[in-house]
Each structure stands twice: as structure tokens, then as C-alpha cells.
Amino acid sequence: MNYDNYIDAPVFDMNGDKIGSISHLYYTVDEHMPEWATMCSGLFGVNKHFVPLWDSHETEDGVVIINVTEEMVKNTPSVED
């Protein structure tokens, strides 16, 4: 799978709600697969949160579906660039 398509991809939560877009991927050392991503959300995409990518998948139209809810993401600390 080519994970380069994940960058700037829209992110939807497990309930089907759009919650942001992916800004950066964090890969495992041994498997070369992304396990985490930072996601831009909020007005103008100024909030960044870590989201898990295990059990996530990309749809044919380039949407990334993650296995958490928007509420779970909003309750995590935000990060700065």
C-alpha cells in the first residue's frame, strides 16, 4: 500500500463524520508502515492532534477512515509544528 496518498487526505471517524485532514505520518521502524498521524482540524485547520492509524483504511476516493470517534480525537492534547 502506498501511504503517500494519506498526506492531506480527508479524515473521517468511525461514525462517518469528517474530522480533519492528515498532515504528517509516523512510521514504525521495522515494518515501514505508519502507525500514527497528525491531523489538522478545526477552523482553518489550526488544531493538530495525533490519531492512530491501526485498523484505518483508505477509500477509493482518497478518504481515510480511522477507528476512533471525533470526540476521542478532540479530547487528546493538541500539538504544535
Secondary structure, 3 states (H helix, E strand, C coil): CCHHHHCCCEEECCCCCEEEEEEEEEECCCCCCEEEEEEEECHHHCEEEEEECCCCEECCCCCEECCCCHHHHHCCCECCC
